[in-house]
Amino acid sequence: TISAIQSGIIFGYVGLIEGMVARIQQELGEKAKVVATGGWAELIAREAPVIDVVNLNLALIGLRLIYLMNKAD
């Protein structure tokens, strides 16, 4: 069914994120702060305990900072 496919997609991404975070933190040797951003961030963060912060506008904030830095030149 459609809902089963949607559920599989979400939990697939959750597993992907948890696996990536575990590997990165293992390589770093310490816990890293994990920030979720983008359209599915809130939905995935509810299911992925490895996510510490959700910031839906992080990309836009970064673009604004780049603009302001270039404008100052």
Stockholm file with secondary structure:
# STOCKHOLM 1.0

chainA/1-73         TISAIQSGIIFGYVGLIEGMVARIQQELGEKAKVVATGGWAELIAREAPVIDVVNLNLALIGLRLIYLMNKAD
#=GR chainA/1-73 SS CHHHHHHHHHHHHHHHHHHHHHHHHHHHTSCCCCEECSTTHHHHHHHCTTCCEECTTHHHHHHHHHHHHHHHC
#=GC SS_cons        CHHHHHHHHHHHHHHHHHHHHHHHHHHHTSCCCCEECSTTHHHHHHHCTTCCEECTTHHHHHHHHHHHHHHHC
//
